[in-house]
Amino acid sequence: MLEKIMNPEAVAGYATDWGLNLLFALLIFFAGRWLVRGVVAVVRRVLARSGMDDMLSHFVLSILHGVLLLVIVVAALNRLGVDTTSLVALIGAAGLAIGLSLQDSLKNFAAGVMLIVFRPFKAGDFVEAGGTTGVVEKINIFSSTFRTPDNREIIVPNGAIYADVITNYSARETRRIDLLIGISYDDDIRKAKAVAEAVIKADPRVLVDPAPVIAVADLADSSVNLHIRPWVKTPDYFLTMCELKEKIKIAYDENGISIPYPQTDLHVHQAAPSVLAPAAVGAKVAQLESD
């Protein structure tokens, strides 16, 4: 056996075979890398034309590049005579272990992909999601960043966002302001509605279409409640709502219309003294003395 190994012709044959295998493996690797770059470039152009989000497109291209490159490496090692079956099994087992240890991260990743693909909101929208209300700053693969009205930055996992109800206040161009204002039962309802209507029409931010609605909402215990519902552009919602409350209150004061506070009338009735009370008291005292 040793003589066969030391045989120059055998050594030359092994070297030739090994050299050819190495040459073909390198050829597969470098040609495969060139092919992978070409495929990724084509997919990048396709995704750009489809209008896919840049962040998601970059992530998809990274995954595609890694998977294709892994296939090329396995093919090159197989050409060298390496048993790639064990290598593939090892890679699969490692992937399974990593997946089990990163369940929450994978859930956030999947939710991030869904948020980017279906776009329930975008950067700059004012939303309520994942127990947080604020302006969306960034949407990342694993988490999203919100800026609250008091300028705090809150980072929320995407899994918590996608698993909860999402309210997007910026999704529509217009919003309705819902005011509930009570007037006294002694006030003139028609006058109160006319005053509120005049205040609303005087504000240029209030839209003509849809038309504002002013109607009696409820005959409550302490007041007659009016629904006052004008429509405004979404960016004007908050300031317009606050200013309309102030203007309507001032207008009602100037026109003698009161906004009552909750109150309860308590009526006390004095009962007539019972003529049997003295006799009952005397009987009770006599009973105690006898005991």
C-alpha positions as CSV (number, residue, x, y, z in Angstrom):
1,M,0.0,0.0,0.0
2,L,2.8,2.4,0.9
3,E,4.5,1.6,-2.3
4,K,1.4,2.5,-4.2
5,I,1.1,5.8,-2.4
6,M,4.8,6.6,-2.9
7,N,4.5,5.7,-6.6
8,P,5.3,8.9,-8.5
9,E,2.7,8.1,-11.2
10,A,0.0,7.6,-8.5
11,V,1.0,10.8,-6.7
12,A,0.9,12.7,-10.0
13,G,-2.6,11.2,-10.7
14,Y,-3.9,12.3,-7.3
15,A,-2.4,15.7,-7.7
16,T,-3.9,16.1,-11.2
17,D,-7.4,15.0,-10.0
18,W,-7.1,17.3,-6.9
19,G,-5.9,20.2,-9.0
20,L,-8.7,19.8,-11.5
21,N,-11.3,19.5,-8.7
22,L,-9.9,22.6,-7.1
23,L,-9.9,24.5,-10.4
24,F,-13.5,23.5,-11.1
25,A,-14.5,24.4,-7.5
26,L,-12.9,27.9,-7.8
27,L,-14.5,28.3,-11.2
28,I,-17.9,27.4,-9.7
29,F,-17.4,29.8,-6.9
30,F,-16.3,32.8,-8.9
31,A,-18.7,32.2,-11.7
32,G,-21.4,31.6,-9.2
33,R,-20.6,34.9,-7.4
34,W,-20.9,36.7,-10.7
35,L,-24.2,35.0,-11.5
36,V,-25.5,35.9,-8.0
37,R,-24.7,39.6,-8.5
38,G,-26.5,39.5,-11.8
39,V,-29.6,37.9,-10.4
40,V,-29.6,40.3,-7.5
41,A,-29.3,43.3,-9.8
42,V,-32.2,42.0,-12.0
43,V,-34.4,41.5,-8.9
44,R,-33.4,45.0,-7.6
45,R,-34.6,46.6,-10.8
46,V,-37.9,44.6,-10.7
47,L,-38.5,45.6,-7.1
48,A,-37.7,49.3,-7.9
49,R,-40.3,49.3,-10.7
50,S,-42.9,47.6,-8.5
51,G,-42.6,50.5,-6.0
52,M,-41.6,48.3,-3.1
53,D,-40.4,50.1,0.1
54,D,-36.6,50.7,0.0
55,M,-36.1,49.1,3.4
56,L,-38.0,46.0,2.5
57,S,-36.4,45.8,-0.9
58,H,-32.9,46.0,0.7
59,F,-33.8,43.3,3.2
60,V,-35.2,40.9,0.5
61,L,-32.1,41.5,-1.7
62,S,-29.8,40.7,1.3
63,I,-31.7,37.5,2.0
64,L,-31.6,36.5,-1.7
65,H,-27.9,37.2,-2.0
66,G,-27.1,35.2,1.2
67,V,-29.1,32.1,0.1
68,L,-27.8,32.1,-3.4
69,L,-24.2,32.5,-2.2
70,L,-24.7,29.6,0.2
71,V,-25.9,27.4,-2.6
72,I,-22.7,28.3,-4.6
73,V,-20.4,27.5,-1.7
74,V,-22.1,24.1,-1.2
75,A,-21.8,23.3,-4.9
76,A,-18.1,24.3,-4.8
77,L,-17.4,22.1,-1.8
78,N,-19.2,19.2,-3.4
79,R,-16.9,19.5,-6.4
80,L,-14.0,19.2,-4.0
81,G,-15.3,16.0,-2.7
82,V,-16.6,17.3,0.6
83,D,-19.6,15.5,2.0
84,T,-22.1,18.3,1.7
85,T,-25.0,16.2,3.1
86,S,-23.7,16.5,6.6
87,L,-23.0,20.2,6.0
88,V,-26.6,20.9,4.9
89,A,-28.0,18.9,7.8
90,L,-25.8,21.0,10.2
91,I,-26.9,24.2,8.6
92,G,-30.5,23.1,9.0
93,A,-30.1,22.2,12.6
94,A,-28.3,25.4,13.4
95,G,-31.2,27.4,11.7
96,L,-33.8,25.5,13.7
97,A,-31.9,26.2,16.9
98,I,-31.5,29.9,16.1
99,G,-35.2,30.1,15.1
100,L,-36.3,28.6,18.4
101,S,-34.1,30.9,20.5
102,L,-35.3,34.0,18.5
103,Q,-39.1,33.3,18.4
104,D,-40.0,36.8,19.6
105,S,-37.5,38.5,17.2
106,L,-38.9,36.4,14.3
107,K,-42.4,37.4,15.3
108,N,-41.4,41.1,15.3
109,F,-39.6,40.5,12.0
110,A,-42.7,39.0,10.4
111,A,-44.9,41.8,11.7
112,G,-42.4,44.4,10.3
113,V,-42.6,42.8,6.9
114,M,-46.4,42.9,7.0
115,L,-46.4,46.5,8.1
116,I,-44.1,47.5,5.3
117,V,-46.0,45.5,2.7
118,F,-49.6,46.4,3.6
119,R,-48.8,49.9,4.9
120,P,-51.5,50.5,7.5
121,F,-49.5,53.7,8.3
122,K,-46.4,55.4,7.0
123,A,-43.8,57.7,8.5
124,G,-45.3,61.0,9.5
125,D,-48.8,59.6,10.3
126,F,-50.4,60.2,13.7
127,V,-51.6,56.8,14.9
128,E,-52.6,54.9,17.9
129,A,-51.0,51.4,17.8
130,G,-49.4,49.0,20.3
131,G,-50.6,51.0,23.3
132,T,-48.9,54.1,22.0
133,T,-50.3,57.3,20.4
134,G,-48.0,59.6,18.4
135,V,-46.4,60.4,15.1
136,V,-44.6,57.6,13.3
137,E,-40.9,58.4,12.9
138,K,-39.5,55.2,11.5
139,I,-40.7,51.7,10.5
140,N,-37.9,49.2,10.9
141,I,-37.9,45.4,10.4
142,F,-38.1,44.6,14.2
143,S,-39.6,47.8,15.7
144,S,-41.1,51.1,15.0
145,T,-40.3,54.5,16.5
146,F,-43.1,57.0,17.6
147,R,-42.9,60.6,18.7
148,T,-45.5,61.5,21.3
149,P,-47.3,64.9,21.4
150,D,-45.0,65.9,24.3
151,N,-41.9,65.0,22.2
152,R,-41.0,61.7,23.8
153,E,-39.5,59.0,21.6
154,I,-41.1,55.5,22.1
155,I,-39.8,52.4,20.4
156,V,-42.5,49.7,20.0
157,P,-41.9,46.1,18.8
158,N,-43.7,45.4,15.5
159,G,-45.3,42.3,16.9
160,A,-47.2,44.4,19.5
161,I,-48.3,46.8,16.8
162,Y,-49.6,44.2,14.3
163,A,-51.3,42.1,17.0
164,D,-53.3,45.1,18.2
165,V,-55.9,47.5,16.7
166,I,-54.3,50.2,14.6
167,T,-56.0,53.6,14.5
168,N,-54.6,55.9,11.8
169,Y,-55.8,59.5,12.4
170,S,-53.9,60.8,9.4
171,A,-55.2,58.3,6.8
172,R,-58.0,60.5,5.6
173,E,-57.9,64.1,4.4
174,T,-60.8,65.3,6.6
175,R,-62.0,64.6,10.1
176,R,-65.1,65.4,12.0
177,I,-65.0,67.3,15.3
178,D,-67.5,65.9,17.8
179,L,-68.6,68.5,20.4
180,L,-71.2,67.7,23.1
181,I,-72.3,71.0,24.7
182,G,-75.2,71.2,27.2
183,I,-77.5,74.2,27.7
184,S,-80.1,74.9,30.4
185,Y,-83.7,73.7,30.1
186,D,-84.7,77.4,30.5
187,D,-82.7,78.4,27.4
188,D,-84.1,78.6,23.8
189,I,-82.8,75.6,21.9
190,R,-83.3,77.3,18.5
191,K,-81.3,80.3,19.6
192,A,-78.5,78.1,21.0
193,K,-78.3,76.2,17.7
194,A,-78.3,79.5,15.7
195,V,-75.5,80.9,17.8
196,A,-73.4,77.8,17.5
197,E,-74.0,77.7,13.7
198,A,-72.8,81.3,13.4
199,V,-69.6,80.6,15.3
200,I,-68.9,77.6,13.1
201,K,-69.6,79.4,9.8
202,A,-67.2,82.2,10.9
203,D,-64.3,79.8,11.2
204,P,-62.6,79.5,7.7
205,R,-61.1,76.1,8.6
206,V,-64.6,74.5,8.9
207,L,-65.6,72.8,5.6
208,V,-68.8,73.5,3.8
209,D,-69.0,70.0,2.4
210,P,-69.7,67.8,4.4
211,A,-72.0,70.2,6.1
212,P,-71.8,70.7,9.8
213,V,-74.5,69.1,12.0
214,I,-76.1,70.8,15.0
215,A,-78.8,68.7,16.7
216,V,-80.2,67.8,20.1
217,A,-78.3,64.8,21.3
218,D,-80.0,64.1,24.7
219,L,-82.4,65.5,27.3
220,A,-80.1,64.8,30.2
221,D,-80.7,65.2,33.9
222,S,-79.2,68.7,34.2
223,S,-79.1,70.0,30.6
224,V,-80.2,69.7,27.0
225,N,-77.2,68.3,25.2
226,L,-76.4,69.5,21.7
227,H,-74.3,67.6,19.1
228,I,-72.1,70.1,17.2
229,R,-70.2,68.3,14.5
230,P,-68.2,70.3,11.9
231,W,-65.7,68.9,9.4
232,V,-62.1,70.1,9.0
233,K,-58.9,69.2,7.3
234,T,-57.1,66.6,9.3
235,P,-54.1,68.8,10.1
236,D,-56.5,71.5,11.5
237,Y,-58.4,69.1,13.8
238,F,-56.9,69.7,17.2
239,L,-56.5,73.5,17.2
240,T,-59.9,74.0,15.6
241,M,-61.6,71.8,18.2
242,C,-60.1,73.7,21.1
243,E,-60.8,77.1,19.6
244,L,-64.4,76.2,18.7
245,K,-65.1,75.2,22.3
246,E,-63.8,78.5,23.5
247,K,-65.7,80.6,20.9
248,I,-69.0,78.8,21.5
249,K,-68.7,79.3,25.3
250,I,-68.0,83.1,24.8
251,A,-70.8,83.4,22.3
252,Y,-73.3,81.7,24.6
253,D,-72.2,84.0,27.5
254,E,-72.8,87.0,25.3
255,N,-76.3,85.8,24.3
256,G,-77.4,84.8,27.7
257,I,-77.3,81.1,27.1
258,S,-76.0,79.1,30.1
259,I,-74.0,75.9,30.1
260,P,-75.2,74.3,33.4
261,Y,-73.0,72.1,35.6
262,P,-74.3,68.8,36.9
263,Q,-76.6,69.3,39.8
264,T,-79.1,67.4,41.9
265,D,-82.2,68.8,43.6
266,L,-82.8,67.4,47.1
267,H,-86.3,67.9,48.6
268,V,-86.7,67.4,52.4
269,H,-90.1,66.8,53.8
270,Q,-90.7,67.1,57.6
271,A,-93.1,64.4,58.9
272,A,-95.8,65.3,61.5
273,P,-95.0,64.1,65.1
274,S,-96.9,60.9,66.1
275,V,-99.3,61.2,69.0
276,L,-98.4,57.7,70.1
277,A,-94.8,58.5,70.6
278,P,-95.0,59.6,74.3
279,A,-97.1,56.6,75.2
280,A,-94.7,54.3,73.5
281,V,-91.8,55.9,75.3
282,G,-93.5,55.6,78.7
283,A,-94.3,51.9,78.1
284,K,-90.7,51.2,77.3
285,V,-89.4,52.9,80.4
286,A,-91.9,51.0,82.6
287,Q,-90.7,47.8,81.0
288,L,-87.1,48.6,81.8
289,E,-87.8,49.5,85.4
290,S,-89.7,46.2,85.9
291,D,-86.8,44.2,84.6
